[in-house]
Amino acid sequence: MKVFSLLRKNEMFLLLRILFLVKLFTMKRCCSDQSCVIFSNAAQSDQARILALNASCYLKAGGHFVISIRTNCIDSTVPAEAVFESEINKLRAEQFKPLEQVTLEPYERDHACAIGGYIMPQ
């Protein structure tokens, strides 16, 4: 996967995983340095917003993200592909630049993983 080649480019990197599933962003910044990579596995209906809020605080400009998208947690009445596309569009609106998206079938049904950059230089 591309994400591992992205990680190898930086000998020193910080990896921050979003562990909290809260919908309100009230956590203060606890790290002195911003991360190069952020991973989101928040099974919430607004997981793109949660990633965006945390990236604005914890992810440096030009950093990368990995997000696990679970369609059943977002909207189980819409086809999975439509949910994936909607989440990718939400990420684009929040200054993310998705580089790659893969579905996790046949291992996980209606799941996808997307990687990309955040506030990428022109």
KAHU-V436142 format. One record per pair of residues at least 6 apart in sequence whose ideal C-beta (glycine too) atoms are under 6 Angstrom apart, sorted by sequence separation. I is the first residue (numbers start at 1). J is the second residue. D is the distance in Angstrom with one decimal. If there is no record, write none. Layout:
BEGIN
I/J/D
I/J/D
END
This chain:
BEGIN
91/98/5.8
104/111/4.2
42/50/4.9
75/83/5.6
71/80/4.4
74/83/5.2
103/112/4.9
88/98/5.3
40/51/4.3
101/112/5.8
102/113/5.7
71/83/4.1
101/114/4.4
69/84/6.0
100/115/5.3
51/67/5.6
98/114/5.2
99/115/5.7
38/55/5.8
99/116/4.4
69/87/5.2
98/116/4.0
16/35/4.2
97/116/5.1
96/116/5.6
97/117/4.7
14/35/4.2
21/42/5.3
38/59/4.7
15/37/5.2
16/38/5.1
17/39/4.8
18/40/4.6
96/118/5.6
13/36/4.0
21/44/5.9
35/58/5.5
97/120/4.9
18/42/5.7
34/58/6.0
35/59/5.6
95/119/5.0
10/36/5.5
34/60/4.0
36/63/5.0
37/64/5.1
38/65/5.2
39/66/4.6
40/67/4.5
41/68/4.6
43/70/5.2
25/53/4.3
29/57/5.3
84/112/5.0
45/74/5.3
43/73/4.4
80/110/4.4
18/54/5.3
72/110/5.8
48/87/5.1
71/110/4.3
70/111/5.5
16/58/5.3
48/90/4.0
52/94/3.9
48/91/5.5
69/112/4.6
68/113/5.5
67/114/5.2
66/115/5.1
65/116/6.0
64/117/5.5
65/118/5.8
63/118/5.1
6/64/5.3
61/119/4.0
59/118/5.2
62/121/6.0
3/66/5.7
55/118/5.3
2/100/5.4
3/115/4.6
END
